[in-house]
Amino acid sequence: MSEQDDGFISTTVDGAPLANGADTTPAAGLISQYVKDFSFENPNAPAIFQNPTPPAIDVQFNIASAQVGEDVYEIVLRIEVKAEAEGTVAFLVDLSYAGLFGLRNFPLEHLQPFLLAEAPRLIFPFARRVLADAVRDGGFPPLLLEPIDFGAVFLQQQEAGEASGTFGTA
């Protein structure tokens, strides 16, 4: 590394500073995040609110990645929730929450782990809030999902030979 007159440190190759724009340092950035698709159903209202039994909640998630431009990838975190009380559906939620990530000079061996583990970890808190607000606005207590260790899930899927661009769990 060499220090330039302007106080910035630049990467060097063979002791010489890199030419302007020749930065080869890997970089990742979140460009945007958004609700891609969303559905909330409360099919048995208002009768379901009279049921004293708390609903059993089943949560499924899936992660998909796609390259949408040069060095730009879309990660879609899909969360499906089904709540049932005594065989009656209390509510259904289907949320696809997406993030656009810019990745420059990313080593190929780190691309899939970033896209399927780190990127979902970064957007999950925002998807979690959308989900909690929707359930609360539907007349139920907010559904606060526990944090998910996407890195561990990715490693489990990879060990099982299933890491092919999408994965999910119950």
QUIWOHU-V880246 format. One record per backbone hydrogen bond with DSSP energy under -0.5 kcal/mol. CO is the residue of the C=O (numbers start at 0). NH is the residue of the N-H. E is the energy in kcal/mol with one decimal. If there is no record, write none. Layout:
co->{CO;CO}
nh->{NH;NH}
e->{E;E}
//
This chain:
co->{1;1;3;7;9;10;12;15;18;26;28;28;31;33;33;36;38;40;41;43;45;46;47;55;57;59;60;61;62;63;65;65;68;70;71;71;72;72;73;74;74;75;75;76;76;77;78;79;80;81;82;82;83;84;87;90;91;92;93;94;94;95;95;96;97;98;98;99;99;100;100;101;103;106;106;107;107;109;110;111;112;112;113;116;117;118;119;120;122;122;123;124;125;126;127;128;129;130;131;132;133;134;135;141;142;147;148;149;150;151;152;153;154;155;156;156;157;161;164;165;166;168}
nh->{3;9;6;3;1;17;15;12;21;103;30;101;99;35;97;95;93;91;44;47;48;49;50;83;81;79;168;77;166;75;67;73;71;102;67;68;74;100;65;76;98;63;77;78;96;61;94;59;92;57;89;90;55;87;84;82;40;80;38;78;96;35;36;76;33;74;100;30;31;72;102;28;26;109;110;110;111;113;114;115;116;117;118;120;121;122;123;124;125;126;127;128;129;130;131;132;133;134;135;136;137;139;138;143;144;149;152;153;154;155;156;157;158;159;161;162;160;163;64;163;62;60}
e->{-0.5;-1.9;-1.7;-2.4;-1.6;-1.4;-1.9;-2.2;-2.4;-2.8;-0.7;-3.0;-3.2;-0.7;-3.1;-3.2;-2.6;-2.2;-1.4;-2.3;-1.4;-1.8;-1.0;-2.4;-2.3;-2.8;-1.3;-3.1;-1.3;-2.9;-0.5;-3.1;-1.7;-2.8;-2.1;-1.4;-0.5;-3.1;-1.9;-0.6;-2.2;-2.1;-0.7;-0.5;-2.8;-2.1;-2.8;-2.7;-2.6;-2.8;-3.4;-1.2;-3.7;-1.7;-2.9;-2.6;-2.9;-2.9;-1.8;-3.1;-0.6;-2.8;-1.6;-3.4;-2.6;-2.7;-0.5;-3.0;-1.2;-2.6;-0.6;-2.2;-2.6;-1.9;-0.8;-0.9;-0.7;-1.8;-2.8;-2.5;-1.2;-1.4;-3.1;-1.3;-1.7;-1.6;-2.0;-0.6;-0.8;-1.8;-3.0;-1.5;-1.9;-2.4;-2.5;-2.6;-2.1;-2.3;-2.3;-2.8;-1.2;-1.9;-1.7;-0.8;-0.8;-1.5;-2.1;-2.6;-2.3;-2.4;-2.5;-2.7;-2.6;-1.6;-3.0;-0.6;-1.3;-1.6;-1.0;-0.8;-2.7;-1.7}
//
